[in-house]
Amino acid sequence: MLEEIGDNRGQDEFLEALDTFLLSKVDRDCAINTKEWLNQVRKPRSMTVKKFMQRVKQIKSLFSVMPLPEEGAGEEERIDSFTEAVLRNILKKASPRAWRDTQEKSNIRFDSIRFGVGPSPVLREIAQHRRTQC
């Protein structure tokens, strides 16, 4: 693949090569399947809540580079990532029932914001470039 890319290429060529690589290794359904999986995932007993949310947020940051759902689709058709409200709901559903019951009785809500993990600088730059191309 590197031979095909060559020298003196710009950001657009890089993104095209990235998309070609991703499509050769990742199914187009990846974003949809990941969203469905995250909506039903359970927190492993061996993992702390903080580590679990950090991992969920890390996965969330990958949506901007996952392949588009259909060939020829535009950036506006990219599968959206989760909002903070949806992340809170994922954490709530992934937690043991006893925790949810206790939080409801105590009128406490799950807070995913304090488990801060953002996209890597490279992923952030790629996502920003794609948004400006629309």
N, C-alpha and C positions, 0 to 999 in steps of 0.2 A: 504494500500500500504506500510506503514512503516514496518509492520510485515514481509512483503516479502523481504525487503531490508536487515534488520538485521545489526549487528555490523561488524567491521573489514573489511569494504569495501573500495576499492580504488577509484581513479578518474574515471577509466573506468566504474566501476559499477555505480558510481554517474551519469555519462553521459547517461548510458543505462537506469537508472531509470528516469532521466529527459526526455529522448526521449519517454519512455513509458507513463509518465504523460502527456506530451504535446500531444501525439497522442490520448490520451483519452479525451482531452479537445479542441484540435485545429485541424481543417481539414488539410489534406495534401496540399490543394490548397491555404492555407493561404498566403504564400509568393507571389505566382503569382497574387492572387486577390488583395493583398495589393499594389503590384507594379502597377497594372492596375488602382486601385483607386487613388493612389498618382499622377498618370499621368493625371488625369482629375479633381482632387479636386480643389475647389475654396476657397480662403481665406475668412473666415467669416468677415463681417463688424465689428463685435464686438471684433475681435482679432487683436492685433497689428502685423505688419509684423515680428517683432522680435520673438514674442511668437509663431506665425505660423511656422516660420522656425525652432525654437527650437523643436516644436512638431514633425515636419517632420523628423528632424535629430534624435529625440528620437525613432521614429518608424523605421527609417533606421537602428539603432543599434540593433533592434530585429531580423533582418534577419538571423543573425548568430545562433540563437537558434530556429528558426521556423522549423517545421518538414520537412524532405526531401520530394520532390515532389512525389516519388513513393516508395512503399515497396521494400526493398532490394537495394535501390539506395545508392551510395557511396557519400562521402563528395564532390567529384569533381562535382557532379550533383546538389549540393545545389544551390538554386536561389541566384544569386549575388545581393549585395546591390547596391546602387547608387553611381556613381562617383560625384565629386564636380560639374562637368559640367552639369550633369543630374539634380542635386539639383538646380542649377541656373535656368535651364529650367523649373523645377517644379514651382519655385517661380515666374518666369516670366509669365507662363500660369495661375497661380492661382491669380495673381494680376488683378485689374480692367484694362480694355482696355485703359482708359485715362492715367494710369501710364505707360503702355507699350509704348504708342504713344509718351509721353513726353520723356521717356528714349531714344527711338530711335532717336528722333529729336535732343536730346542733346548729342548723342553718349556716353551714359552711360550704363554700363552693370550691371545686377543684380549680387550681391556678396553674396553668401550663407556662405562663410567662416567666416565672422565676427559674424555670429549667432552661436557661438560655443556651441555645446552640443555633448558630446561623450557618448559612451556606459558606463554603470556602470562597476565598476571593476570586478564584478562577471561575467557579460556577456563577457567582454574582455578576462578574463581568460579561460572561456569555449570555446570561439571561437579560441583562441590561441592553446589550447590543441587539439581541433579537427583538426586544420591545421597540427599540428605535427604528428598526427596519420595517415595522408595520405601517 
